[in-house]
């Protein structure tokens, strides 16, 4: 009877630990998702502001935004995966912007996988291997010009900073 009681207590406590870890993992995923969403919105806003004054850069802006989206969605999927499978690969003790550091070699390895993470990594890897859009320099120059006049981007930058601040303020156990 004592062994049964001990086994029952151990199973209950390990279940509680699992539930706490699962809750913590979900919280961390939500925190990182909030950061990713803020980043994607920032780039969408930056491209929109730029193409309003440079409509000829709409196509390259869409190309740039697709690349940024692939990059951030890979990071989202990788953090989701690693938080569950190998939390040591996610530096949750650092600022949320620095949780994940994927080198090109890491992305290449991930792109060889046959799961959803592999598919997302392959898209990002292919983006990075592809030649840049022929108007990439013009877009980057327009970004530099835009960013050198902070009043032009203040609302978008404030929105980004507020969203990242809210994401960073999320406290997980």
C-alpha positions, -999 to 999 in steps of 0.1 A, spaced: 0 0 0 29 24 8 45 17 -26 12 25 -43 8 58 -24 43 68 -32 39 59 -68 6 79 -69 23 109 -53 52 108 -77 29 105 -107 8 134 -95 38 156 -89 55 147 -122 22 156 -139 21 189 -121 57 196 -132 48 187 -168 17 209 -166 38 238 -153 64 233 -179 38 230 -206 22 262 -193 56 279 -192 64 268 -227 30 281 -240 37 314 -223 72 316 -239 57 307 -273 31 335 -269 58 360 -259 79 352 -289 48 352 -312 41 387 -300 76 398 -308 74 382 -343 40 398 -350 54 432 -339 85 427 -362 64 417 -392 41 447 -387 71 470 -385 84 457 -418 50 460 -434 47 496 -422 82 504 -434 75 490 -469 41 508 -470 56 541 -460 84 537 -485 62 527 -514 38 555 -508 65 580 -517 82 556 -542 54 537 -560 80 524 -585 94 503 -556 62 484 -549 74 451 -566 108 451 -548 90 461 -516 67 431 -519 98 409 -526 116 423 -496 86 418 -473 82 382 -485 118 376 -475 113 392 -441 81 372 -436 99 339 -444 127 348 -421 105 357 -391 81 327 -397 112 304 -397 122 320 -364 87 315 -350 86 279 -360 121 272 -348 114 287 -313 82 268 -311 100 236 -320 131 241 -298 111 252 -267 95 218 -268 123 196 -281 155 213 -270 150 244 -249 188 249 -246 187 263 -281 164 292 -271 181 319 -249 150 330 -230 172 347 -204 181 373 -230 159 399 -246 132 384 -267 149 398 -299 179 376 -291 163 343 -281 172 325 -313 204 327 -333 202 307 -365 232 308 -387 230 301 -425 245 267 -418 218 260 -392 191 269 -417 207 247 -443 206 217 -419 170 225 -409 161 227 -446 170 191 -451 142 180 -428 109 166 -441 87 182 -415 70 216 -415 100 233 -399 121 219 -427 98 233 -454 99 267 -438 137 266 -434 140 255 -471 120 286 -482 142 309 -461 174 291 -472 164 295 -509 156 332 -503 191 337 -490 207 318 -519 187 336 -546 201 367 -563 187 400 -550 159 418 -567 173 442 -593 159 471 -574 171 460 -540 197 488 -539 170 514 -547 148 500 -520 176 500 -494 185 536 -504 148 546 -499 148 529 -465 180 547 -455 165 580 -466 133 573 -447 151 563 -416 173 594 -417 141 614 -411 127 600 -379 95 621 -380 85 602 -412 85 569 -393 76 580 -358 41 565 -357 52 531 -371 83 531 -349 63 540 -318 38 512 -327 67 487 -330 84 498 -298 52 496 -279 44 461 -292 79 448 -285 77 464 -250 45 446 -244 60 413 -256 91 418 -235 69 426 -204 52 392 -206 65 372 -177 66 334 -179 74 311 -150 
